[in-house]
């Protein structure tokens, strides 16, 4: 977690502001991944 988000797990567990920041970054990353996946699927099934 520290390598990816710059926050260790203890800090993530303790501070709500860090947790919100990490979860927003995870959500953004997930949405970007889904866009790429959907584009590949679309191109593959032409």
Residue, then its C-alpha position, 0 to 999 in steps of 0.5 A: x500500500x505504501x508503494x502504490x499510495x504513499x500511505x502505510x496501512x497503520x496510517x490508512x487505518x487511523x486517518x479518515x482523510x488518508x483513507x478517503x484519498x486512497x479510496x478515491x485514487x483506487x476508484x479512479x484507477x479502476x474506472x480507467x482500467x475498465x475503460x481500457x478493458x471495454x475498449x479492447x473488448x469492443x475492438x476484439x468483437x468487431 
